[in-house]
Amino acid sequence: MASGGKKRQSERERKQKMIAKIISAVIILLLLLSAFISIREENGGAMPTMEQMLDWFGLSDPGAAAPVSASTKIHFIDVGQGDSVLIEQDGLFALIDAGERDAAESLVAYLQSAGVDRLSLLVMTHPHSDHIGSMRQVLENFPVDQIILPDLNKAPIPTSSTFTKLMTAIRDRKIPSVTARVGDVFTLGNGTLTVLSTGIETDNLNNISLTTLYESGGLRYYSSGDAEKEVERDLLASGTDVHADIYKAAHHGSSTSNTDELLDAVHPRIIAISCGKDNSYGHPHREAMETFTASGADIYRTDLNGTIIAYVDEAGMFQVHVSKQEAA
Ligand SMILES: [Zn+2]
């Protein structure tokens, strides 16, 4: 009898222990789930990293330095009124556009300071001087593996001396160059630069601007040179996936581009506007700024913030560094 009673007691204990284990497991699962959901929300839908999970439970090392390095960075270089964007991926570089002629010295100095020793890709969105002005000086200072050109057959051939001298320099240096086609994919490290649009048949050189999407890891960067509303509408009508984390304001924030529909589709977290301080075009225009503000994205401007660097840190969080404080 005594042994039977003990047996029943130990069975009851086993059952109680089992229930306690199940309850603990459920509590741990619920805690993990709530950590996962709340971090994912903070990340804007991105998966939490192990560091973030440990941090949520107060288990991360408080003495550890915040991670600051990143393998992919988008540099919106302050070239005054113009565009020049450096994409950096694990020590490899692509440059999209190269500002006006008077930006040459500061652009070359910036590229050198950013550690550029050669460019894997050099992209000309379209042949206006505020995008190609310093491209020849870039070729003179850095070896370039490949040049990506817009479809120059879609518009009258530009006759500016900046353009003709640049094309001569490309030929003389025998740099492989390719006319971009929709769907072309160029590799930069573990990322890809995809051509989404090559514009339309036009008299307006802005509208042969190349629209590209750079994608690496958790980062998507959309850029469209000076492409205007007609090109944006065509691209959206094609059903192309334009969603991106980082959006370069088209045409320096002009009201002739940057439609509400495009911003809705891109749905960026970060908008970078490349324009000169007190520029004569009034860029960025009020209508575009209203669209950008309504999108809910963080807005940065080279005329106010200087050079803007956007990247994803090792914890998977989007970060932006600017070279000078926003003007009062
Ligand atoms: Zn421009």
Residues whose N, C-alpha, C, O or C-beta is under 5 A from the ligand:
A	BS01	ZN	D130 D226
